[in-house]
Amino acid sequence: MSVSLYDAKYEELRSLLRSLRLEAGLTQAQLASSLRVGQSYVSKIERGENFLDVLLFARWCSACGVRAGSTLDKFLNA
C-alpha cells in the first residue's frame, strides 16, 4: 500500500490537526514555537506539503492540550 500526501485519510488528519490548533487558540507561529520548528513547517503540514511523523503528532497534540492517544483513537474510529 502506498501512502500519498493526497490520500483522503491524510487530508482528514491534516484537517484534524488544524482544528486542534485552532480550538487551542494557537496561531501557526505559536504552535511552531512550542514544537521548536519553523512556522512554515506547520503551514506545510496543514497544507499537505509535508508528512507528519508520530513523534511530532504527539508533540502537536500535547501543545494543543489534548492526549495523542485519544486523538488518534477518535481519528481511526471516525
All heavy atoms as a GROMACS GRO file, in nm:
protein
  608
    1MET      N    1   0.084  -0.118   0.000
    1MET     CA    2   0.000   0.000   0.000
    1MET      C    3   0.089   0.124   0.000
    1MET      O    4   0.175   0.139   0.085
    1MET     CB    5  -0.088  -0.003   0.124
    1MET     CG    6  -0.172   0.120   0.142
    1MET     SD    7  -0.284   0.097   0.282
    1MET     CE    8  -0.250   0.245   0.371
    2SER      N    9   0.069   0.210  -0.096
    2SER     CA   10   0.148   0.332  -0.099
    2SER      C   11   0.075   0.442  -0.023
    2SER      O   12  -0.048   0.444  -0.015
    2SER     CB   13   0.175   0.376  -0.243
    2SER     OG   14   0.065   0.446  -0.294
    3VAL      N   15   0.152   0.530   0.035
    3VAL     CA   16   0.096   0.641   0.111
    3VAL      C   17   0.125   0.769   0.035
    3VAL      O   18   0.237   0.791  -0.010
    3VAL     CB   19   0.159   0.648   0.252
    3VAL    CG1   20   0.106   0.767   0.329
    3VAL    CG2   21   0.133   0.519   0.328
    4SER      N   22   0.023   0.849   0.020
    4SER     CA   23   0.036   0.974  -0.053
    4SER      C   24  -0.010   1.089   0.035
    4SER      O   25  -0.101   1.074   0.117
    4SER     CB   26  -0.050   0.969  -0.180
    4SER     OG   27  -0.064   1.097  -0.236
    5LEU      N   28   0.052   1.203   0.016
    5LEU     CA   29   0.008   1.324   0.085
    5LEU      C   30  -0.135   1.359   0.048
    5LEU      O   31  -0.202   1.433   0.119
    5LEU     CB   32   0.099   1.441   0.050
    5LEU     CG   33   0.236   1.444   0.116
    5LEU    CD1   34   0.323   1.552   0.055
    5LEU    CD2   35   0.225   1.465   0.264
    6TYR      N   36  -0.182   1.306  -0.063
    6TYR     CA   37  -0.314   1.342  -0.115
    6TYR      C   38  -0.420   1.236  -0.084
    6TYR      O   39  -0.533   1.247  -0.129
    6TYR     CB   40  -0.305   1.370  -0.265
    6TYR     CG   41  -0.196   1.470  -0.293
    6TYR    CD1   42  -0.076   1.431  -0.349
    6TYR    CD2   43  -0.212   1.603  -0.257
    6TYR    CE1   44   0.025   1.524  -0.370
    6TYR    CE2   45  -0.111   1.696  -0.277
    6TYR     CZ   46   0.007   1.656  -0.335
    6TYR     OH   47   0.107   1.747  -0.355
    7ASP      N   48  -0.384   1.133  -0.008
    7ASP     CA   49  -0.479   1.031   0.033
    7ASP      C   50  -0.589   1.097   0.117
    7ASP      O   51  -0.562   1.186   0.197
    7ASP     CB   52  -0.406   0.924   0.114
    7ASP     CG   53  -0.496   0.811   0.156
    7ASP    OD1   54  -0.516   0.720   0.074
    7ASP    OD2   55  -0.547   0.816   0.269
    8ALA      N   56  -0.712   1.050   0.100
    8ALA     CA   57  -0.825   1.110   0.172
    8ALA      C   58  -0.807   1.105   0.324
    8ALA      O   59  -0.839   1.202   0.394
    8ALA     CB   60  -0.954   1.040   0.131
    9LYS      N   61  -0.755   0.996   0.377
    9LYS     CA   62  -0.734   0.986   0.521
    9LYS      C   63  -0.627   1.085   0.570
    9LYS      O   64  -0.637   1.140   0.679
    9LYS     CB   65  -0.696   0.843   0.562
    9LYS     CG   66  -0.809   0.744   0.556
    9LYS     CD   67  -0.928   0.782   0.644
    9LYS     CE   68  -0.907   0.749   0.788
    9LYS     NZ   69  -1.025   0.778   0.873
   10TYR      N   70  -0.525   1.106   0.487
   10TYR     CA   71  -0.422   1.202   0.526
   10TYR      C   72  -0.480   1.343   0.525
   10TYR      O   73  -0.447   1.426   0.610
   10TYR     CB   74  -0.299   1.190   0.437
   10TYR     CG   75  -0.175   1.238   0.506
   10TYR    CD1   76  -0.113   1.162   0.603
   10TYR    CD2   77  -0.122   1.363   0.478
   10TYR    CE1   78   0.000   1.208   0.670
   10TYR    CE2   79  -0.009   1.410   0.544
   10TYR     CZ   80   0.050   1.333   0.640
   10TYR     OH   81   0.160   1.380   0.707
   11GLU      N   82  -0.569   1.371   0.430
   11GLU     CA   83  -0.636   1.502   0.428
   11GLU      C   84  -0.721   1.520   0.554
   11GLU      O   85  -0.725   1.629   0.612
   11GLU     CB   86  -0.720   1.516   0.303
   11GLU     CG   87  -0.635   1.532   0.177
   11GLU     CD   88  -0.718   1.547   0.051
   11GLU    OE1   89  -0.831   1.598   0.059
   11GLU    OE2   90  -0.668   1.509  -0.055
   12GLU      N   91  -0.788   1.413   0.598
   12GLU     CA   92  -0.866   1.418   0.721
   12GLU      C   93  -0.776   1.446   0.841
   12GLU      O   94  -0.813   1.522   0.932
   12GLU     CB   95  -0.941   1.287   0.744
   12GLU     CG   96  -1.056   1.263   0.650
   12GLU     CD   97  -1.119   1.126   0.672
   12GLU    OE1   98  -1.122   1.078   0.788
   12GLU    OE2   99  -1.164   1.066   0.572
   13LEU      N  100  -0.660   1.384   0.842
   13LEU     CA  101  -0.565   1.405   0.952
   13LEU      C  102  -0.519   1.550   0.956
   13LEU      O  103  -0.514   1.612   1.062
   13LEU     CB  104  -0.445   1.311   0.939
   13LEU     CG  105  -0.337   1.326   1.046
   13LEU    CD1  106  -0.393   1.300   1.185
   13LEU    CD2  107  -0.220   1.233   1.015
   14ARG      N  108  -0.487   1.605   0.841
   14ARG     CA  109  -0.444   1.746   0.836
   14ARG      C  110  -0.556   1.838   0.887
   14ARG      O  111  -0.530   1.933   0.960
   14ARG     CB  112  -0.403   1.785   0.695
   14ARG     CG  113  -0.272   1.725   0.650
   14ARG     CD  114  -0.218   1.791   0.525
   14ARG     NE  115  -0.314   1.800   0.418
   14ARG     CZ  116  -0.333   1.704   0.326
   14ARG    NH1  117  -0.263   1.593   0.331
   14ARG    NH2  118  -0.420   1.721   0.230
   15SER      N  119  -0.678   1.808   0.848
   15SER     CA  120  -0.791   1.888   0.894
   15SER      C  121  -0.805   1.879   1.045
   15SER      O  122  -0.830   1.979   1.114
   15SER     CB  123  -0.918   1.840   0.824
   15SER     OG  124  -1.030   1.912   0.869
   16LEU      N  125  -0.788   1.759   1.099
   16LEU     CA  126  -0.794   1.739   1.243
   16LEU      C  127  -0.685   1.818   1.314
   16LEU      O  128  -0.711   1.886   1.414
   16LEU     CB  129  -0.781   1.590   1.276
   16LEU     CG  130  -0.764   1.554   1.424
   16LEU    CD1  131  -0.889   1.592   1.502
   16LEU    CD2  132  -0.733   1.408   1.439
   17LEU      N  133  -0.565   1.813   1.262
   17LEU     CA  134  -0.453   1.885   1.325
   17LEU      C  135  -0.479   2.035   1.326
   17LEU      O  136  -0.453   2.102   1.426
   17LEU     CB  137  -0.323   1.854   1.251
   17LEU     CG  138  -0.272   1.711   1.264
   17LEU    CD1  139  -0.156   1.688   1.170
   17LEU    CD2  140  -0.233   1.681   1.407
   18ARG      N  141  -0.528   2.086   1.215
   18ARG     CA  142  -0.558   2.229   1.208
   18ARG      C  143  -0.668   2.264   1.309
   18ARG      O  144  -0.659   2.364   1.379
   18ARG     CB  145  -0.601   2.268   1.067
   18ARG     CG  146  -0.624   2.416   1.050
   18ARG     CD  147  -0.650   2.451   0.902
   18ARG     NE  148  -0.654   2.593   0.884
   18ARG     CZ  149  -0.764   2.668   0.899
   18ARG    NH1  150  -0.879   2.611   0.931
   18ARG    NH2  151  -0.760   2.798   0.881
   19SER      N  152  -0.770   2.181   1.317
   19SER     CA  153  -0.880   2.204   1.412
   19SER      C  154  -0.829   2.204   1.556
   19SER      O  155  -0.869   2.289   1.637
   19SER     CB  156  -0.988   2.098   1.397
   19SER     OG  157  -1.052   2.109   1.273
   20LEU      N  158  -0.740   2.110   1.588
   20LEU     CA  159  -0.683   2.106   1.722
   20LEU      C  160  -0.611   2.237   1.755
   20LEU      O  161  -0.627   2.292   1.864
   20LEU     CB  162  -0.584   1.990   1.736
   20LEU     CG  163  -0.639   1.849   1.736
   20LEU    CD1  164  -0.524   1.749   1.740
   20LEU    CD2  165  -0.734   1.827   1.851
   21ARG      N  166  -0.534   2.284   1.658
   21ARG     CA  167  -0.459   2.409   1.678
   21ARG      C  168  -0.554   2.526   1.700
   21ARG      O  169  -0.537   2.605   1.794
   21ARG     CB  170  -0.367   2.436   1.558
   21ARG     CG  171  -0.292   2.568   1.569
   21ARG     CD  172  -0.202   2.592   1.451
   21ARG     NE  173  -0.268   2.602   1.325
   21ARG     CZ  174  -0.338   2.710   1.282
   21ARG    NH1  175  -0.350   2.817   1.359
   21ARG    NH2  176  -0.393   2.711   1.162
   22LEU      N  177  -0.655   2.535   1.615
   22LEU     CA  178  -0.748   2.647   1.625
   22LEU      C  179  -0.830   2.640   1.755
   22LEU      O  180  -0.852   2.743   1.820
   22LEU     CB  181  -0.840   2.649   1.504
   22LEU     CG  182  -0.772   2.682   1.371
   22LEU    CD1  183  -0.869   2.665   1.256
   22LEU    CD2  184  -0.712   2.822   1.373
   23GLU      N  185  -0.874   2.520   1.792
   23GLU     CA  186  -0.951   2.505   1.917
   23GLU      C  187  -0.867   2.540   2.039
   23GLU      O  188  -0.920   2.584   2.141
   23GLU     CB  189  -1.006   2.364   1.928
   23GLU     CG  190  -1.119   2.336   1.831
   23GLU     CD  191  -1.162   2.191   1.827
   23GLU    OE1  192  -1.121   2.112   1.916
   23GLU    OE2  193  -1.237   2.156   1.734
   24ALA      N  194  -0.737   2.520   2.028
   24ALA     CA  195  -0.646   2.555   2.138
   24ALA      C  196  -0.615   2.704   2.139
   24ALA      O  197  -0.548   2.753   2.230
   24ALA     CB  198  -0.517   2.474   2.127
   25GLY      N  199  -0.662   2.775   2.035
   25GLY     CA  200  -0.638   2.919   2.028
   25GLY      C  201  -0.497   2.956   1.989
   25GLY      O  202  -0.449   3.064   2.024
   26LEU      N  203  -0.431   2.867   1.917
   26LEU     CA  204  -0.291   2.889   1.878
   26LEU      C  205  -0.280   2.932   1.733
   26LEU      O  206  -0.350   2.878   1.646
   26LEU     CB  207  -0.210   2.762   1.898
   26LEU     CG  208  -0.199   2.706   2.039
   26LEU    CD1  209  -0.132   2.570   2.037
   26LEU    CD2  210  -0.123   2.803   2.127
   27THR      N  211  -0.192   3.025   1.708
   27THR     CA  212  -0.155   3.056   1.570
   27THR      C  213  -0.053   2.953   1.524
   27THR      O  214   0.004   2.880   1.606
   27THR     CB  215  -0.092   3.196   1.560
   27THR    OG1  216   0.032   3.196   1.632
   27THR    CG2  217  -0.184   3.304   1.614
   28GLN      N  218  -0.028   2.950   1.396
   28GLN     CA  219   0.077   2.861   1.346
   28GLN      C  220   0.210   2.897   1.408
   28GLN      O  221   0.288   2.808   1.444
   28GLN     CB  222   0.086   2.869   1.193
   28GLN     CG  223  -0.027   2.801   1.122
   28GLN     CD  224  -0.010   2.806   0.970
   28GLN    OE1  225   0.070   2.882   0.916
   28GLN    NE2  226  -0.087   2.723   0.901
   29ALA      N  227   0.238   3.024   1.424
   29ALA     CA  228   0.366   3.067   1.482
   29ALA      C  229   0.379   3.022   1.627
   29ALA      O  230   0.486   2.977   1.670
   29ALA     CB  231   0.381   3.218   1.470
   30GLN      N  232   0.271   3.032   1.704
   30GLN     CA  233   0.275   2.989   1.844
   30GLN      C  234   0.295   2.838   1.855
   30GLN      O  235   0.375   2.792   1.937
   30GLN     CB  236   0.146   3.029   1.914
   30GLN     CG  237   0.133   3.178   1.936
   30GLN     CD  238  -0.007   3.219   1.979
   30GLN    OE1  239  -0.106   3.161   1.936
   30GLN    NE2  240  -0.015   3.321   2.064
   31LEU      N  241   0.224   2.764   1.772
   31LEU     CA  242   0.241   2.619   1.773
   31LEU      C  243   0.383   2.582   1.730
   31LEU      O  244   0.448   2.498   1.793
   31LEU     CB  245   0.139   2.551   1.681
   31LEU     CG  246   0.151   2.399   1.672
   31LEU    CD1  247   0.130   2.332   1.807
   31LEU    CD2  248   0.053   2.345   1.569
   32ALA      N  249   0.431   2.646   1.626
   32ALA     CA  250   0.567   2.619   1.578
   32ALA      C  251   0.670   2.643   1.686
   32ALA      O  252   0.763   2.563   1.703
   32ALA     CB  253   0.597   2.705   1.455
   33SER      N  254   0.654   2.749   1.761
   33SER     CA  255   0.746   2.779   1.870
   33SER      C  256   0.745   2.668   1.974
   33SER      O  257   0.850   2.623   2.020
   33SER     CB  258   0.709   2.913   1.933
   33SER     OG  259   0.792   2.941   2.042
   34SER      N  260   0.626   2.621   2.006
   34SER     CA  261   0.613   2.512   2.103
   34SER      C  262   0.677   2.382   2.052
   34SER      O  263   0.734   2.307   2.128
   34SER     CB  264   0.466   2.489   2.135
   34SER     OG  265   0.449   2.382   2.223
   35LEU      N  266   0.664   2.360   1.921
   35LEU     CA  267   0.719   2.238   1.860
   35LEU      C  268   0.867   2.251   1.825
   35LEU      O  269   0.930   2.153   1.784
   35LEU     CB  270   0.640   2.204   1.732
   35LEU     CG  271   0.492   2.174   1.749
   35LEU    CD1  272   0.428   2.153   1.612
   35LEU    CD2  273   0.469   2.055   1.839
   36ARG      N  274   0.919   2.372   1.837
   36ARG     CA  275   1.058   2.401   1.801
   36ARG      C  276   1.086   2.375   1.652
   36ARG      O  277   1.187   2.315   1.615
   36ARG     CB  278   1.155   2.325   1.888
   36ARG     CG  279   1.144   2.364   2.034
   36ARG     CD  280   1.246   2.293   2.117
   36ARG     NE  281   1.220   2.323   2.258
   36ARG     CZ  282   1.249   2.242   2.356
   36ARG    NH1  283   1.306   2.128   2.331
   36ARG    NH2  284   1.221   2.275   2.480
   37VAL      N  285   0.989   2.418   1.571
   37VAL     CA  286   1.004   2.414   1.425
   37VAL      C  287   0.965   2.551   1.372
   37VAL      O  288   0.912   2.634   1.445
   37VAL     CB  289   0.915   2.304   1.360
   37VAL    CG1  290   0.953   2.166   1.410
   37VAL    CG2  291   0.767   2.332   1.382
   38GLY      N  292   0.991   2.573   1.246
   38GLY     CA  293   0.952   2.700   1.186
   38GLY      C  294   0.803   2.705   1.156
   38GLY      O  295   0.739   2.601   1.136
   39GLN      N  296   0.748   2.825   1.152
   39GLN     CA  297   0.606   2.842   1.120
   39GLN      C  298   0.574   2.784   0.984
   39GLN      O  299   0.468   2.726   0.963
   39GLN     CB  300   0.568   2.991   1.127
   39GLN     CG  301   0.424   3.022   1.090
   39GLN     CD  302   0.406   3.043   0.940
   39GLN    OE1  303   0.495   3.093   0.872
   39GLN    NE2  304   0.291   3.005   0.889
   40SER      N  305   0.666   2.797   0.890
   40SER     CA  306   0.640   2.746   0.755
   40SER      C  307   0.626   2.594   0.756
   40SER      O  308   0.553   2.538   0.674
   40SER     CB  309   0.749   2.790   0.658
   40SER     OG  310   0.874   2.734   0.694
   41TYR      N  311   0.692   2.527   0.848
   41TYR     CA  312   0.681   2.382   0.857
   41TYR      C  313   0.539   2.342   0.901
   41TYR      O  314   0.480   2.250   0.845
   41TYR     CB  315   0.786   2.325   0.954
   41TYR     CG  316   0.796   2.175   0.952
   41TYR    CD1  317   0.851   2.109   0.843
   41TYR    CD2  318   0.747   2.099   1.057
   41TYR    CE1  319   0.860   1.971   0.839
   41TYR    CE2  320   0.755   1.960   1.055
   41TYR     CZ  321   0.812   1.897   0.945
   41TYR     OH  322   0.819   1.759   0.943
   42VAL      N  323   0.486   2.412   0.999
   42VAL     CA  324   0.348   2.388   1.043
   42VAL      C  325   0.253   2.413   0.926
   42VAL      O  326   0.163   2.334   0.899
   42VAL     CB  327   0.312   2.476   1.165
   42VAL    CG1  328   0.163   2.468   1.196
   42VAL    CG2  329   0.395   2.435   1.286
   43SER      N  330   0.274   2.522   0.856
   43SER     CA  331   0.191   2.555   0.741
   43SER      C  332   0.197   2.446   0.634
   43SER      O  333   0.094   2.405   0.580
   43SER     CB  334   0.236   2.689   0.680
   43SER     OG  335   0.161   2.718   0.565
   44LYS      N  336   0.315   2.396   0.606
   44LYS     CA  337   0.331   2.292   0.504
   44LYS      C  338   0.263   2.162   0.546
   44LYS      O  339   0.208   2.092   0.462
   44LYS     CB  340   0.479   2.268   0.474
   44LYS     CG  341   0.539   2.381   0.393
   44LYS     CD  342   0.686   2.358   0.367
   44LYS     CE  343   0.742   2.474   0.287
   44LYS     NZ  344   0.884   2.456   0.256
   45ILE      N  345   0.264   2.131   0.673
   45ILE     CA  346   0.193   2.012   0.721
   45ILE      C  347   0.043   2.032   0.701
   45ILE      O  348  -0.026   1.945   0.647
   45ILE     CB  349   0.226   1.982   0.868
   45ILE    CG1  350   0.370   1.930   0.880
   45ILE    CG2  351   0.128   1.881   0.927
   45ILE    CD1  352   0.421   1.917   1.021
   46GLU      N  353  -0.007   2.147   0.743
   46GLU     CA  354  -0.150   2.173   0.732
   46GLU      C  355  -0.197   2.181   0.587
   46GLU      O  356  -0.311   2.148   0.558
   46GLU     CB  357  -0.187   2.302   0.806
   46GLU     CG  358  -0.177   2.287   0.957
   46GLU     CD  359  -0.225   2.410   1.034
   46GLU    OE1  360  -0.261   2.511   0.970
   46GLU    OE2  361  -0.228   2.402   1.158
   47ARG      N  362  -0.110   2.223   0.496
   47ARG     CA  363  -0.146   2.232   0.354
   47ARG      C  364  -0.118   2.104   0.276
   47ARG      O  365  -0.153   2.094   0.160
   47ARG     CB  366  -0.071   2.348   0.288
   47ARG     CG  367  -0.123   2.482   0.331
   47ARG     CD  368  -0.050   2.594   0.261
   47ARG     NE  369   0.090   2.592   0.304
   47ARG     CZ  370   0.193   2.626   0.229
   47ARG    NH1  371   0.177   2.666   0.106
   47ARG    NH2  372   0.316   2.622   0.277
   48GLY      N  373  -0.054   2.009   0.339
   48GLY     CA  374  -0.027   1.882   0.272
   48GLY      C  375   0.100   1.878   0.191
   48GLY      O  376   0.114   1.796   0.101
   49GLU      N  377   0.194   1.960   0.226
   49GLU     CA  378   0.323   1.960   0.155
   49GLU      C  379   0.429   1.880   0.228
   49GLU      O  380   0.534   1.851   0.170
   49GLU     CB  381   0.371   2.103   0.132
   49GLU     CG  382   0.281   2.180   0.039
   49GLU     CD  383   0.330   2.322   0.015
   49GLU    OE1  384   0.447   2.353   0.045
   49GLU    OE2  385   0.248   2.403  -0.032
   50ASN      N  386   0.405   1.846   0.354
   50ASN     CA  387   0.498   1.767   0.434
   50ASN      C  388   0.422   1.660   0.511
   50ASN      O  389   0.309   1.684   0.555
   50ASN     CB  390   0.573   1.853   0.536
   50ASN     CG  391   0.692   1.925   0.480
   50ASN    OD1  392   0.736   1.899   0.370
   50ASN    ND2  393   0.743   2.020   0.556
   51PHE      N  394   0.487   1.546   0.528
   51PHE     CA  395   0.432   1.443   0.614
   51PHE      C  396   0.457   1.481   0.759
   51PHE      O  397   0.547   1.559   0.791
   51PHE     CB  398   0.500   1.308   0.588
   51PHE     CG  399   0.442   1.232   0.474
   51PHE    CD1  400   0.512   1.218   0.357
   51PHE    CD2  401   0.317   1.174   0.484
   51PHE    CE1  402   0.460   1.146   0.250
   51PHE    CE2  403   0.263   1.101   0.380
   51PHE     CZ  404   0.335   1.088   0.262
   52LEU      N  405   0.380   1.421   0.848
   52LEU     CA  406   0.394   1.441   0.991
   52LEU      C  407   0.431   1.308   1.053
   52LEU      O  408   0.362   1.209   1.031
   52LEU     CB  409   0.260   1.490   1.048
   52LEU     CG  410   0.250   1.506   1.197
   52LEU    CD1  411   0.318   1.636   1.239
   52LEU    CD2  412   0.104   1.508   1.238
   53ASP      N  413   0.541   1.303   1.126
   53ASP     CA  414   0.577   1.176   1.189
   53ASP      C  415   0.505   1.163   1.324
   53ASP      O  416   0.446   1.258   1.375
   53ASP     CB  417   0.729   1.159   1.201
   53ASP     CG  418   0.794   1.247   1.306
   53ASP    OD1  419   0.727   1.293   1.399
   53ASP    OD2  420   0.916   1.268   1.296
   54VAL      N  421   0.509   1.044   1.379
   54VAL     CA  422   0.433   1.014   1.500
   54VAL      C  423   0.483   1.094   1.621
   54VAL      O  424   0.403   1.135   1.707
   54VAL     CB  425   0.433   0.862   1.530
   54VAL    CG1  426   0.571   0.813   1.569
   54VAL    CG2  427   0.330   0.827   1.634
   55LEU      N  428   0.611   1.121   1.628
   55LEU     CA  429   0.663   1.200   1.740
   55LEU      C  430   0.613   1.344   1.734
   55LEU      O  431   0.575   1.401   1.837
   55LEU     CB  432   0.815   1.196   1.742
   55LEU     CG  433   0.876   1.057   1.765
   55LEU    CD1  434   1.028   1.063   1.755
   55LEU    CD2  435   0.832   1.000   1.898
   56LEU      N  436   0.613   1.402   1.615
   56LEU     CA  437   0.563   1.538   1.601
   56LEU      C  438   0.412   1.541   1.624
   56LEU      O  439   0.360   1.635   1.682
   56LEU     CB  440   0.600   1.597   1.466
   56LEU     CG  441   0.574   1.746   1.451
   56LEU    CD1  442   0.648   1.827   1.557
   56LEU    CD2  443   0.612   1.794   1.313
   57PHE      N  444   0.341   1.436   1.582
   57PHE     CA  445   0.198   1.427   1.608
   57PHE      C  446   0.173   1.432   1.759
   57PHE      O  447   0.085   1.506   1.806
   57PHE     CB  448   0.140   1.297   1.549
   57PHE     CG  449  -0.003   1.271   1.587
   57PHE    CD1  450  -0.107   1.334   1.520
   57PHE    CD2  451  -0.034   1.185   1.692
   57PHE    CE1  452  -0.239   1.311   1.555
   57PHE    CE2  453  -0.166   1.161   1.728
   57PHE     CZ  454  -0.269   1.225   1.660
   58ALA      N  455   0.249   1.356   1.835
   58ALA     CA  456   0.232   1.353   1.980
   58ALA      C  457   0.262   1.490   2.041
   58ALA      O  458   0.189   1.537   2.130
   58ALA     CB  459   0.322   1.246   2.042
   59ARG      N  460   0.367   1.555   1.995
   59ARG     CA  461   0.401   1.688   2.046
   59ARG      C  462   0.297   1.791   2.006
   59ARG      O  463   0.264   1.881   2.084
   59ARG     CB  464   0.541   1.728   1.997
   59ARG     CG  465   0.650   1.646   2.064
   59ARG     CD  466   0.791   1.670   2.012
   59ARG     NE  467   0.821   1.807   1.979
   59ARG     CZ  468   0.901   1.841   1.877
   59ARG    NH1  469   0.958   1.750   1.802
   59ARG    NH2  470   0.925   1.968   1.851
   60TRP      N  471   0.243   1.779   1.883
   60TRP     CA  472   0.138   1.870   1.833
   60TRP      C  473   0.016   1.860   1.926
   60TRP      O  474  -0.037   1.962   1.971
   60TRP     CB  475   0.101   1.830   1.691
   60TRP     CG  476   0.007   1.920   1.616
   60TRP    CD1  477  -0.121   1.955   1.649
   60TRP    CD2  478   0.034   1.985   1.491
   60TRP    NE1  479  -0.175   2.035   1.553
   60TRP    CE2  480  -0.082   2.056   1.455
   60TRP    CE3  481   0.145   1.987   1.407
   60TRP    CZ2  482  -0.091   2.129   1.337
   60TRP    CZ3  483   0.136   2.061   1.289
   60TRP    CH2  484   0.019   2.132   1.255
   61CYS      N  485  -0.026   1.737   1.952
   61CYS     CA  486  -0.142   1.715   2.040
   61CYS      C  487  -0.116   1.774   2.178
   61CYS      O  488  -0.202   1.843   2.234
   61CYS     CB  489  -0.174   1.567   2.049
   61CYS     SG  490  -0.244   1.497   1.898
   62SER      N  491   0.000   1.745   2.234
   62SER     CA  492   0.035   1.796   2.367
   62SER      C  493   0.032   1.949   2.370
   62SER      O  494  -0.023   2.008   2.463
   62SER     CB  495   0.173   1.744   2.406
   62SER     OG  496   0.209   1.793   2.533
   63ALA      N  497   0.087   2.012   2.268
   63ALA     CA  498   0.089   2.158   2.261
   63ALA      C  499  -0.053   2.216   2.253
   63ALA      O  500  -0.078   2.327   2.299
   63ALA     CB  501   0.171   2.205   2.141
   64CYS      N  502  -0.145   2.137   2.198
   64CYS     CA  503  -0.285   2.180   2.186
   64CYS      C  504  -0.369   2.138   2.306
   64CYS      O  505  -0.490   2.162   2.311
   64CYS     CB  506  -0.346   2.124   2.058
   64CYS     SG  507  -0.273   2.194   1.908
   65GLY      N  508  -0.306   2.072   2.404
   65GLY     CA  509  -0.373   2.036   2.527
   65GLY      C  510  -0.462   1.913   2.518
   65GLY      O  511  -0.556   1.899   2.597
   66VAL      N  512  -0.432   1.826   2.422
   66VAL     CA  513  -0.509   1.702   2.410
   66VAL      C  514  -0.415   1.582   2.413
   66VAL      O  515  -0.296   1.594   2.384
   66VAL     CB  516  -0.594   1.699   2.280
   66VAL    CG1  517  -0.699   1.808   2.281
   66VAL    CG2  518  -0.506   1.709   2.156
   67ARG      N  519  -0.468   1.466   2.448
   67ARG     CA  520  -0.387   1.345   2.454
   67ARG      C  521  -0.374   1.287   2.313
   67ARG      O  522  -0.473   1.272   2.242
   67ARG     CB  523  -0.450   1.243   2.547
   67ARG     CG  524  -0.447   1.289   2.692
   67ARG     CD  525  -0.497   1.184   2.790
   67ARG     NE  526  -0.412   1.066   2.783
   67ARG     CZ  527  -0.458   0.944   2.754
   67ARG    NH1  528  -0.584   0.924   2.730
   67ARG    NH2  529  -0.374   0.842   2.750
   68ALA      N  530  -0.254   1.253   2.275
   68ALA     CA  531  -0.229   1.198   2.141
   68ALA      C  532  -0.304   1.067   2.121
   68ALA      O  533  -0.363   1.044   2.015
   68ALA     CB  534  -0.080   1.179   2.118
   69GLY      N  535  -0.304   0.980   2.221
   69GLY     CA  536  -0.368   0.851   2.209
   69GLY      C  537  -0.517   0.862   2.185
   69GLY      O  538  -0.573   0.795   2.097
   70SER      N  539  -0.584   0.947   2.263
   70SER     CA  540  -0.729   0.961   2.245
   70SER      C  541  -0.761   1.030   2.113
   70SER      O  542  -0.860   0.998   2.048
   70SER     CB  543  -0.792   1.036   2.363
   70SER     OG  544  -0.736   1.163   2.378
   71THR      N  545  -0.676   1.122   2.070
   71THR     CA  546  -0.695   1.189   1.942
   71THR      C  547  -0.680   1.089   1.828
   71THR      O  548  -0.761   1.088   1.735
   71THR     CB  549  -0.594   1.304   1.926
   71THR    OG1  550  -0.610   1.396   2.033
   71THR    CG2  551  -0.614   1.377   1.794
   72LEU      N  552  -0.581   1.003   1.837
   72LEU     CA  553  -0.561   0.902   1.734
   72LEU      C  554  -0.676   0.802   1.733
   72LEU      O  555  -0.724   0.764   1.626
   72LEU     CB  556  -0.427   0.831   1.755
   72LEU     CG  557  -0.384   0.736   1.647
   72LEU    CD1  558  -0.376   0.804   1.510
   72LEU    CD2  559  -0.251   0.672   1.682
   73ASP      N  560  -0.724   0.763   1.851
   73ASP     CA  561  -0.839   0.673   1.858
   73ASP      C  562  -0.960   0.733   1.788
   73ASP      O  563  -1.028   0.666   1.709
   73ASP     CB  564  -0.876   0.641   2.002
   73ASP     CG  565  -0.781   0.541   2.068
   73ASP    OD1  566  -0.709   0.470   1.994
   73ASP    OD2  567  -0.780   0.536   2.192
   74LYS      N  568  -0.990   0.860   1.817
   74LYS     CA  569  -1.104   0.926   1.754
   74LYS      C  570  -1.086   0.931   1.602
   74LYS      O  571  -1.180   0.909   1.527
   74LYS     CB  572  -1.120   1.068   1.809
   74LYS     CG  573  -1.174   1.073   1.948
   74LYS     CD  574  -1.182   1.216   1.997
   74LYS     CE  575  -1.213   1.221   2.145
   74LYS     NZ  576  -1.212   1.358   2.197
   75PHE      N  577  -0.964   0.963   1.558
   75PHE     CA  578  -0.936   0.972   1.414
   75PHE      C  579  -0.957   0.836   1.346
   75PHE      O  580  -1.021   0.828   1.242
   75PHE     CB  581  -0.794   1.023   1.392
   75PHE     CG  582  -0.752   1.017   1.248
   75PHE    CD1  583  -0.805   1.105   1.156
   75PHE    CD2  584  -0.659   0.922   1.206
   75PHE    CE1  585  -0.765   1.100   1.023
   75PHE    CE2  586  -0.620   0.915   1.074
   75PHE     CZ  587  -0.674   1.005   0.981
   76LEU      N  588  -0.903   0.732   1.404
   76LEU     CA  589  -0.911   0.600   1.342
   76LEU      C  590  -1.052   0.543   1.346
   76LEU      O  591  -1.087   0.461   1.260
   76LEU     CB  592  -0.813   0.505   1.410
   76LEU     CG  593  -0.665   0.539   1.391
   76LEU    CD1  594  -0.579   0.445   1.473
   76LEU    CD2  595  -0.627   0.531   1.243
   77ASN      N  596  -1.131   0.583   1.442
   77ASN     CA  597  -1.267   0.532   1.454
   77ASN      C  598  -1.372   0.619   1.386
   77ASN      O  599  -1.490   0.590   1.395
   77ASN     CB  600  -1.303   0.509   1.601
   77ASN     CG  601  -1.217   0.401   1.662
   77ASN    OD1  602  -1.195   0.297   1.602
   77ASN    ND2  603  -1.170   0.424   1.783
   78ALA      N  604  -1.328   0.726   1.323
   78ALA     CA  605  -1.423   0.818   1.256
   78ALA      C  606  -1.471   0.761   1.124
   78ALA      O  607  -1.411   0.683   1.059
   78ALA     CB  608  -1.359   0.953   1.234
   0.00000   0.00000   0.00000
